Amino acid sequence: MDNLKNILNIQKFIYLIESQYTRPELNVIDVAKQMFMSERQFRRKLTALLGETPADYLRNYRLEKAAERIKNGASINEVAF
């Protein structure tokens, strides 16, 4: 049961990141609130499950998406804003 709960938490976290990563003001505190967890509990749990902090995951996700857009012909100025 715990494994299922962990999987659902990861899926919800990834969904929240994928659907909101373009919002510059999005941060770990906002995502933790949306997952109904304290920031500390959220950071601890996701770090244990993913092997990186939620902030690192969000930053890396944004960088991957930016690299994809540049690879597909978007200018750096378009990607930066």
Secondary structure, DSSP 8 states (H G I E B T S, - for coil): -HHHHHHHHHHHHHHHHHHHTT-TT--HHHHHHHTT--HHHHHHHHHHHHSS-HHHHHHHHHHHHHHHHHHTT--HHHHH-
